[in-house]
Amino acid sequence: QVQLVESGGGLVQPGGSLRLSCVASVFNIYAMAWYRQAPGKQRELVARLINLGTPNYADSVKGRFTISRDNAGNAVYLQMNNLKPEDTAVYYCNADLYGDVNEYWGKGTQVTVSA
């Protein structure tokens, strides 16, 4: 079974930084992405990176967040700078695999931005 394991969430003050990591159990990954979901709200796309492509970002995080993948191709990172209270949410790792109609999700990691 494909597994995605997130780490790096926690409590940070406004204006601070945090780096999220996601490690997958497979390497045949077409695209990896980060989503987030705040209480009472729908899950939204934060950033997505297709293999050998350019990243896409939600307007709300452009200029502050950076998505990247490692050389091996089974991990994705989200560098979050200048964090705001509205960034508070559970952040989920997502992966699309080559030749697989399914997509896969991690269990999520909590990010709380508060003074």
KOLGUGU-471211 format. One record per residue (C-alpha): residue in one letter; x, y, z. Coordinates in steps of 0.001 Angstrom, whole numbers, plus 524288, in hexadecimal, padded with zeros to 5 digits. Example, Ala and Ser with C-alpha at 12.3 -4.5 7.8 and 13.67 -1.06 7.14 Angstrom:
2
a8300C7EE6C81E78s835667FBDC81BE4
***
This chain:
115
q800008000080000v804B880DAA7FCC3q807AF8158A808DFl80A53823F580A88v80FD48288981778e80FDE836EF81AE3s8180383D9C82534g81C1984B2E82969g80F52850DA82E24g80E298582E83ACEl80BB88652584163v812388714D83C0Cq8109587FD883E52p80BAD888E883397g816DC88C8482AA8g81E148801682DC8s82214874E682508l81F948667582460r8238C85B9B81B1El81AA88502481878s81FA68433F8132Dc818C0837EA80CB7v81F3C82AFC80994a818AB82112800BDs81AB5812728007Dv81BAF8125A7F187f823958196F7E735n81AEA819047DB05i814A0825F67DE4Fy80F3282F057D3E3a80BBC83A437DCDBm80BF183DBE7EB23a80437848437F1E4w800A984E667FEC3y7F2A585113802A5r7ED54856FD80F0Bq7E071856F08162Fa7DC648603A820E6p7D14785CD082A3Fg7C40B85E71823BFk7CA058611581675q7CC638593C80A24r7D9888538880701e7E13485C6D7FE01l7ED2085AE07F57Ev7F8FD861F77FACEa8039385DFB7F141r805D0853847E6FBl811D884F237DFA6i811CD8462E7D3CDn81E2F83E8C7D139l82757846ED7C8E6g81D36851BA7C8F8t81B5985EE17CF53p814138605F7DC23n80664865B37DDA5y8024D86D4C7E9B2a7F5DB872407EF87d7F529881067EE99s7F4BA882117FD55v8024287C087FEEFk8099B881297F313g8164E887897F6F6r8160D881398045Cf815D58727C80200t81EE586A287F9BBi81C5E85C297F593s82791853557F1A5r82AD1845047EF84d8371283D957F2B9n84036837777E8C3a83B53829B97EB5Fg82D7782DE17E81Cn8264D828087F3A3a825A8833E67FC6Ev81FA3841557FBD7y821F784D1A8047Fl81AB3859888075Fq822B2864DC80C69m8196C86E72812CCn81E4487C13815D6n817928880981B73l80CBF87FAA820F5k7FFA8885CA823FEp7F4B98818A82D2Ce7EC5487E5582157d7F655873FE81D97t7F1D986C0A82944a7ECCB85F0282446v7EF99850A8822FFy7F8F784F09817B2y7F7EC842D880F4Ec8019883CF0805E8n7FC2B837FD7F900a8022582FCF7EE25d7FE3E82BBF7E074l8055E81FE47DB2Dy808E881C417CD51g7FF5C8124A7C7CDd7F65A812B17D394v7E8B0818707D303n7E8BC81A357E1BCe7EED3825037E999y7F458823A17F737w7F3F482B888039Dg7FB7782C9981022k7F4CE82D7D81D46g7F7F383BDD81EC9t8000B8444F827C8q7FADD84F9182FE5v8004085D3182DB4t7FC1E8678B8376Av80033875B8835CAs7FD6E87D6584213a803C8886EC84B55
***
